[in-house]
Amino acid sequence: MIAYLILVHRYPEQFKRLFKAIYDPSNHYVVHVDKHSGPALANEVALFLSTYENAAILDSKPALWGGYSLVDAALRGMAKALEMNPDWRYFINLSGQDFPLKTQARIAAFLRANEGREFLRVLDQQRIRPDTLLRIKQVTIEAFGRIFRTPLRRPFLKGVRPYIGNQWMTVTREFCEFASGDRRAARFKAFYRNSFIADEGFFPTLMMSSNSHGEIVSDDMRTIDWVPDGDIKLRPRTFVASDVPMLTSGPNLFARKFDMSVDSEVIDLLEADLAAQSLADTAMSASAPRGLTAAA
């Protein structure tokens, strides 16, 4: 059983297609709509989810790129999912512009085969990404819908080594319990609240600094094509229909990002591929000897 958090800030129809593609009655779903997106989007998402008993909506708060608000949304999503059900084993966070590359049956089989492992990018920030250290040394404030990078400097957390990755993760229930509710995580939250692009450092550093997790696999299982984009340096390229052979031939579980206003055919093709996977698994299961189940 999986708990999903989906962060939505635009494109309600694209979100609905994503939700249907990852839906399974045994899973649980938490959705956050960026408050900056306005009430119309929030109301449309709420109406759509009202027919799903295993879905919940977080209170909408501003979610700003570069700010701690993205960490806060993830932590609130973890806490809500833990409150919803005592049995799910894995937490996966997505944006509304992500899409699955594998069926829920295959994703569940993958997680069963890797029970207890944590999947998120983890890099030693001082050794591999020293160019990003200013993000944690410089005091940053998120307020009034903006990010303010002040001239103030500060030392890092005493006795802690900083790590960096990105915000996308597939992590165990145990780590979610620790991150969202354990008092030992409080000082990490207090520190990263005033750092820049906190979502890329908070979770890797917290995990590497605690024992409340399983074996760490430095892989978020996402296909993302990072391309240069001015001052931001890198951004995820928007996938199009011609990318589908590459997307569907690899081992990753999800990809980002997609934009129906740029290319909607790519989502059509991925939906067709998911349907083909389901048919193939059904056929394999039907042909398996009695008492055996087909491998996903």
C-alpha positions as CSV (number, residue, x, y, z in Angstrom):
1,M,0.0,0.0,0.0
2,I,1.3,3.4,-1.0
3,A,0.6,7.0,0.2
4,Y,0.9,9.6,-2.4
5,L,1.3,13.4,-2.0
6,I,0.5,15.5,-5.1
7,L,1.4,19.1,-5.3
8,V,-0.8,21.0,-7.7
9,H,-0.5,24.6,-8.9
10,R,-2.1,24.6,-12.3
11,Y,-3.6,22.5,-15.1
12,P,-6.5,20.8,-13.4
13,E,-7.2,18.5,-16.3
14,Q,-3.6,17.3,-16.4
15,F,-3.8,16.6,-12.6
16,K,-7.0,14.5,-13.1
17,R,-5.2,12.4,-15.7
18,L,-2.2,11.9,-13.4
19,F,-4.5,11.0,-10.5
20,K,-6.4,8.4,-12.5
21,A,-3.1,7.0,-13.8
22,I,-1.8,6.4,-10.2
23,Y,-5.1,5.5,-8.6
24,D,-5.7,2.2,-6.8
25,P,-8.3,1.6,-4.1
26,S,-5.7,0.2,-1.7
27,N,-3.6,3.4,-1.9
28,H,-4.1,6.7,-0.1
29,Y,-3.8,10.2,-1.7
30,V,-3.1,13.6,-0.2
31,V,-3.4,16.6,-2.5
32,H,-2.1,20.2,-1.9
33,V,-3.2,23.0,-4.1
34,D,-0.9,26.1,-4.0
35,K,-2.8,28.9,-2.5
36,H,-1.3,31.3,-5.1
37,S,-3.3,29.4,-7.7
38,G,-6.6,30.8,-6.5
39,P,-9.9,29.4,-5.3
40,A,-11.2,28.2,-8.8
41,L,-8.4,25.6,-9.1
42,A,-8.8,24.5,-5.5
43,N,-12.6,24.1,-5.9
44,E,-12.2,22.1,-9.1
45,V,-9.7,19.8,-7.5
46,A,-11.9,19.4,-4.4
47,L,-14.9,18.6,-6.5
48,F,-13.0,16.0,-8.5
49,L,-11.6,14.3,-5.3
50,S,-15.0,14.3,-3.5
51,T,-15.9,10.9,-5.0
52,Y,-12.7,9.2,-3.7
53,E,-12.9,8.0,-0.1
54,N,-9.1,7.4,0.0
55,A,-8.2,11.0,-0.9
56,A,-7.8,14.0,1.2
57,I,-6.9,17.7,0.6
58,L,-4.4,19.6,2.7
59,D,-5.2,23.2,3.8
60,S,-3.9,25.4,0.9
61,K,-0.9,27.4,1.7
62,P,1.5,29.3,-0.6
63,A,4.1,27.0,-2.1
64,L,7.0,29.0,-3.5
65,W,10.0,27.7,-5.4
66,G,13.1,28.2,-3.4
67,G,11.3,28.5,-0.1
68,Y,10.8,26.3,2.9
69,S,7.0,26.2,2.1
70,L,7.7,23.2,-0.2
71,V,9.3,21.3,2.7
72,D,6.3,22.3,4.9
73,A,3.9,20.9,2.3
74,A,5.7,17.6,2.2
75,L,5.8,17.3,6.0
76,R,2.1,18.2,6.3
77,G,1.4,15.6,3.5
78,M,3.3,12.9,5.4
79,A,1.5,13.7,8.7
80,K,-1.9,13.6,6.9
81,A,-1.1,10.3,5.2
82,L,0.0,8.8,8.6
83,E,-3.3,10.0,10.1
84,M,-5.4,8.5,7.3
85,N,-4.2,4.9,7.5
86,P,-2.0,2.8,9.7
87,D,-1.0,0.2,7.1
88,W,0.7,1.9,4.1
89,R,4.4,1.2,3.7
90,Y,5.7,3.8,1.2
91,F,5.3,7.5,0.7
92,I,5.7,9.0,-2.8
93,N,5.5,12.7,-3.6
94,L,4.7,14.0,-7.1
95,S,3.9,17.3,-8.7
96,G,0.8,17.8,-10.8
97,Q,3.1,17.8,-13.9
98,D,4.5,14.3,-13.2
99,F,3.3,11.1,-14.8
100,P,3.9,7.4,-14.0
101,L,5.9,5.2,-16.3
102,K,4.8,2.0,-14.6
103,T,1.4,0.7,-13.5
104,Q,0.5,0.7,-9.9
105,A,0.8,-3.1,-9.8
106,R,4.4,-2.9,-11.1
107,I,5.3,-0.1,-8.8
108,A,3.9,-2.1,-5.8
109,A,5.8,-5.1,-6.9
110,F,9.0,-3.0,-7.1
111,L,8.5,-1.7,-3.6
112,R,7.8,-5.2,-2.2
113,A,11.0,-6.4,-3.8
114,N,12.9,-3.5,-2.2
115,E,11.0,-3.5,1.2
116,G,12.6,-1.1,3.6
117,R,14.8,0.8,1.2
118,E,14.7,4.6,0.8
119,F,14.8,6.1,-2.7
120,L,16.0,9.7,-2.9
121,R,19.0,11.5,-4.3
122,V,21.7,11.9,-1.6
123,L,25.0,13.7,-2.4
124,D,27.6,15.0,0.0
125,Q,27.1,18.8,-0.4
126,Q,30.6,19.9,0.7
127,R,32.4,17.4,-1.5
128,I,30.2,17.1,-4.6
129,R,28.1,20.3,-4.7
130,P,30.2,23.0,-2.9
131,D,28.8,25.5,-5.3
132,T,25.5,25.2,-3.5
133,L,26.8,25.8,0.1
134,L,25.7,29.4,0.1
135,R,22.1,28.2,0.1
136,I,22.6,27.0,3.7
137,K,25.2,29.6,4.9
138,Q,23.1,32.6,3.8
139,V,20.0,33.5,5.8
140,T,17.0,33.4,3.6
141,I,13.5,34.5,4.4
142,E,10.3,33.5,2.7
143,A,7.6,36.2,3.2
144,F,4.9,38.1,1.3
145,G,5.1,35.6,-1.5
146,R,8.8,36.3,-2.2
147,I,12.2,34.9,-1.3
148,F,14.6,37.4,0.4
149,R,18.3,36.3,0.5
150,T,19.8,38.5,3.2
151,P,23.5,39.3,3.6
152,L,23.6,37.5,7.0
153,R,25.7,34.4,7.3
154,R,25.5,31.5,9.8
155,P,27.3,28.2,10.6
156,F,25.7,24.9,9.7
157,L,24.1,22.6,12.3
158,K,26.7,21.5,14.8
159,G,27.8,17.9,14.4
160,V,25.8,17.5,11.1
161,R,27.1,17.1,7.6
162,P,25.0,18.7,4.8
163,Y,23.7,16.7,2.0
164,I,21.8,17.6,-1.2
165,G,19.6,15.9,-3.7
166,N,16.1,17.0,-4.8
167,Q,12.6,17.1,-3.4
168,W,11.4,13.9,-5.1
169,M,11.4,10.8,-3.0
170,T,10.0,7.3,-2.4
171,V,10.5,6.7,1.3
172,T,9.3,4.4,4.1
173,R,6.6,5.0,6.6
174,E,9.2,4.9,9.4
175,F,11.1,7.9,7.9
176,C,7.8,9.8,7.4
177,E,7.0,9.3,11.1
178,F,10.4,10.6,12.1
179,A,10.5,13.5,9.7
180,S,7.0,14.8,10.5
181,G,6.6,14.1,14.2
182,D,9.9,13.3,16.0
183,R,11.3,16.0,18.2
184,R,14.8,15.2,17.0
185,A,13.9,16.5,13.6
186,A,12.9,19.9,15.0
187,R,16.3,21.5,14.8
188,F,16.6,20.6,11.1
189,K,13.3,22.2,10.4
190,A,14.2,25.3,12.3
191,F,17.5,25.6,10.4
192,Y,16.3,24.9,6.9
193,R,13.3,27.3,7.3
194,N,15.8,30.0,6.6
195,S,17.8,28.4,3.8
196,F,17.4,28.7,0.0
197,I,15.9,25.8,-2.0
198,A,15.4,24.0,1.3
199,D,13.5,21.1,-0.3
200,E,16.7,19.9,-2.0
201,G,18.7,19.7,1.2
202,F,16.4,19.1,4.1
203,F,15.3,15.6,3.5
204,P,18.7,14.1,2.4
205,T,20.4,15.8,5.4
206,L,17.7,14.7,7.8
207,M,17.9,11.1,6.6
208,M,21.6,10.9,6.6
209,S,21.7,12.3,10.1
210,S,19.3,9.8,11.7
211,N,18.8,6.1,12.1
212,S,15.1,6.2,11.5
213,H,15.2,4.9,8.0
214,G,16.1,1.9,5.9
215,E,18.9,1.3,3.4
216,I,19.4,4.5,1.4
217,V,19.5,4.2,-2.4
218,S,20.7,7.4,-4.0
219,D,18.1,7.3,-6.8
220,D,14.7,9.0,-6.9
221,M,13.5,6.6,-9.6
222,R,12.4,9.6,-11.8
223,T,13.3,10.4,-15.4
224,I,14.1,14.1,-15.5
225,D,16.1,15.8,-18.2
226,W,17.8,18.8,-16.6
227,V,18.6,21.7,-19.1
228,P,20.2,25.1,-18.5
229,D,17.8,28.0,-17.7
230,G,19.5,31.3,-17.0
231,D,20.0,32.2,-13.3
232,I,18.2,29.0,-12.1
233,K,21.0,27.1,-14.0
234,L,18.9,24.0,-14.5
235,R,15.2,23.2,-15.0
236,P,13.4,20.0,-16.1
237,R,12.8,19.9,-19.8
238,T,9.2,19.4,-20.9
239,F,8.8,16.0,-22.5
240,V,7.0,15.6,-25.8
241,A,5.6,12.6,-27.8
242,S,9.0,11.9,-29.4
243,D,10.4,11.1,-25.9
244,V,8.0,8.3,-25.3
245,P,10.3,5.4,-26.5
246,M,13.0,6.7,-24.1
247,L,10.6,7.2,-21.2
248,T,9.0,3.7,-21.5
249,S,12.2,1.7,-22.0
250,G,13.9,2.5,-18.8
251,P,13.6,1.3,-15.2
252,N,12.3,4.5,-13.6
253,L,8.8,4.7,-12.0
254,F,7.9,8.3,-12.9
255,A,8.9,11.2,-15.1
256,R,8.7,14.9,-15.1
257,K,7.7,17.2,-16.4
258,F,4.8,17.3,-18.8
259,D,2.7,20.2,-20.0
260,M,-0.6,19.6,-21.9
261,S,-0.5,23.1,-23.3
262,V,2.8,22.2,-25.0
263,D,2.2,18.6,-26.0
264,S,-0.8,16.5,-24.9
265,E,-0.1,13.6,-27.2
266,V,2.8,12.4,-24.9
267,I,0.3,11.8,-22.1
268,D,-2.0,10.0,-24.5
269,L,0.8,7.7,-25.4
270,L,1.9,7.1,-21.8
271,E,-1.7,6.2,-20.9
272,A,-1.8,3.7,-23.7
273,D,1.5,2.2,-22.6
274,L,0.1,1.8,-19.0
275,A,-2.9,0.0,-20.5
276,A,-0.6,-2.3,-22.4
277,Q,1.4,-3.1,-19.3
278,S,-1.8,-4.0,-17.5
279,L,-2.9,-6.3,-20.3
280,A,0.5,-8.0,-20.5
281,D,0.5,-8.6,-16.7
282,T,-3.1,-10.0,-16.8
283,A,-2.1,-12.4,-19.7
284,M,1.0,-13.5,-17.8
285,S,-0.9,-14.1,-14.7
286,A,-3.5,-16.1,-16.5
287,S,-0.9,-18.3,-18.1
288,A,1.1,-18.9,-14.9
289,P,0.8,-22.4,-13.3
290,R,-1.9,-22.6,-10.6
291,G,-0.6,-21.3,-7.3
292,L,1.9,-19.0,-8.9
293,T,1.7,-15.3,-9.8
294,A,3.4,-13.7,-12.7
295,A,6.3,-11.5,-11.9
296,A,5.7,-7.7,-12.5
